Amino acid sequence: MVEIDVPGLLVLLRTGLPVPRGSEYIFECGPRAGQEGSMKTVNLAALAALSLLVPQLADAEIAPAAGSAADTTGPVMAVWVEQKIDFTYVGFTSHYSCDGLKTKVSSILKEIGARPGFKVTARGCMNPRHGAEWTPMLNMVVAMPREATPEILAEVAKDDSRSELTAKAGEKAATTADAAAQFPARMRRIDFRDRPSGLVESGDCELIEQLRDKVFVPLGAKIVESHMNCVPHQLGVGIVNLSIDVLEPLPRD
């Protein structure tokens, strides 16, 4: 028997050195919390053959697990990208007045880091007493940080050109003077969970579900977790479970 530690075993497998038939090697497994270390006997020839079928075995000590801290990206250069979004809410369980929907969505946009000064305008309001509407509509003009990739920069430049043409035509142009200004940004995770008297309650389940697809994703948010359990005409506890990643500007010194 030859004693060899796990890293040494992996190195041996990766080098492709010949392994004598019938050879067996023993190595010590590190102890887990509350347990003692143990000795394992392995037929190295069989293990080497297995490593040819599963190449990932030799890299197991190096490759980080998905979702681990090693997967977290560092700061990136970003730009503000402004978008116009028309949103129509269709609810079966909860209905909002135009003012109520506008206030709720504005609070959510602020929570995800929309640039201050965004605009939310209610449309299709048929109830003159500001009561619940069946299908209220919102027109939004919202800017969010996006990574300054060549594609995004080209999109921003195109928007700048449109704004210049609008200004020459004598119409009011959108503010895009600082749109191409790049700044360092980092990823931030935002969790939406229903809480009594919180920003999001169980009655907002259908709204969050529709914002996810029609607003968050178009604005560049990455859906990390989505376990929405919205059932028409029913309310429950813990039915809103949505996590998104968005970019946010790094704080200035």
Residue pairs with C-beta under 8 A, 6 or more apart in sequence:
1 24
1 25
1 26
1 41
2 23
2 25
2 26
3 25
3 26
3 27
3 28
4 12
4 25
4 26
4 27
5 27
5 28
6 27
6 29
6 61
7 61
9 25
9 27
9 42
9 44
9 47
10 57
10 58
10 60
10 61
12 44
13 47
13 48
13 51
13 57
13 58
14 58
19 44
19 45
19 48
20 45
21 45
22 43
22 45
23 43
23 44
23 45
24 41
24 42
24 43
24 44
25 41
25 42
25 44
26 39
26 40
26 41
26 42
27 39
27 40
27 42
28 37
28 38
28 39
28 40
29 37
29 38
29 39
29 40
30 37
31 37
31 38
50 57
51 57
51 58
56 63
64 70
64 71
72 187
73 187
74 186
75 184
75 185
75 186
75 250
76 147
76 148
76 184
76 185
76 186
76 247
77 147
77 148
77 182
77 183
77 184
77 185
78 145
78 146
78 147
78 148
78 182
78 183
78 184
78 185
78 247
78 249
79 145
79 146
79 148
79 152
79 153
79 156
79 179
79 180
79 181
79 182
79 183
80 115
80 143
80 144
80 145
80 146
80 178
80 179
80 181
81 143
81 144
81 145
81 146
81 152
81 155
81 156
81 179
81 220
82 115
82 141
82 142
82 143
82 159
82 174
82 176
82 179
83 140
83 141
83 142
83 143
83 144
83 218
83 219
84 139
84 140
84 141
85 139
85 140
85 142
85 214
85 215
85 218
85 219
86 137
86 138
86 139
86 140
87 105
87 137
87 138
87 139
87 140
87 210
87 211
87 214
87 215
88 124
88 135
88 136
88 137
88 138
89 96
89 101
89 135
89 136
89 137
89 138
89 206
89 207
89 210
90 135
90 206
90 210
91 206
91 207
92 206
92 232
92 233
93 203
93 205
93 206
93 230
93 231
93 232
93 233
93 234
93 235
94 203
94 204
94 205
94 206
94 207
95 132
95 133
95 134
96 104
96 132
96 133
96 136
96 207
97 125
97 127
97 130
97 131
97 132
97 133
97 136
98 122
98 123
98 124
98 125
98 127
98 130
98 133
98 136
99 122
99 130
101 122
101 133
101 136
101 138
101 207
102 120
102 121
102 122
102 138
104 204
104 207
105 120
105 138
105 140
105 207
105 211
105 215
106 118
106 120
107 199
108 199
108 200
108 208
108 211
109 118
109 120
109 140
109 142
109 215
111 190
111 199
112 144
112 190
112 216
112 219
112 221
112 244
112 246
113 144
113 145
113 188
113 246
113 247
113 248
114 142
114 143
114 144
114 219
115 142
115 143
115 144
118 140
118 141
118 142
118 143
119 139
119 140
119 141
119 142
120 138
120 139
120 140
121 138
121 139
121 140
122 136
122 137
122 138
123 136
123 137
123 138
123 139
124 133
124 135
124 136
124 137
125 133
125 136
126 133
126 134
127 133
140 215
141 174
142 215
142 219
144 219
144 220
144 221
144 246
144 247
145 183
145 185
145 220
145 246
145 247
145 248
145 249
146 152
146 220
146 247
147 185
147 247
148 182
153 180
156 176
156 179
156 180
157 180
159 174
159 176
159 179
160 176
160 179
160 180
163 173
163 174
163 176
164 173
166 172
166 173
166 174
167 173
183 249
183 250
184 249
184 250
185 247
185 248
185 249
185 250
186 247
186 248
186 250
187 245
187 246
187 247
187 248
188 245
188 246
188 247
188 248
189 224
189 243
189 244
189 245
190 243
190 244
190 245
190 246
191 242
191 243
192 200
192 208
192 240
192 241
192 242
192 243
192 244
193 200
193 238
193 240
193 241
194 200
194 201
194 202
194 204
194 205
194 237
194 238
194 239
194 240
195 201
200 208
200 240
202 235
202 236
202 237
202 239
202 240
203 235
204 240
205 228
205 229
205 230
205 239
205 240
206 230
208 228
208 240
208 242
209 228
209 230
209 242
212 223
212 226
212 228
212 242
212 244
216 223
216 244
217 223
219 246
220 246
220 247
221 244
221 245
221 246
222 244
222 245
222 246
223 242
223 243
223 244
224 243
224 244
224 245
225 241
225 242
225 243
226 241
226 242
226 243
227 241
227 242
228 239
228 240
228 241
228 242
229 236
229 238
229 239
229 241
230 239
231 239
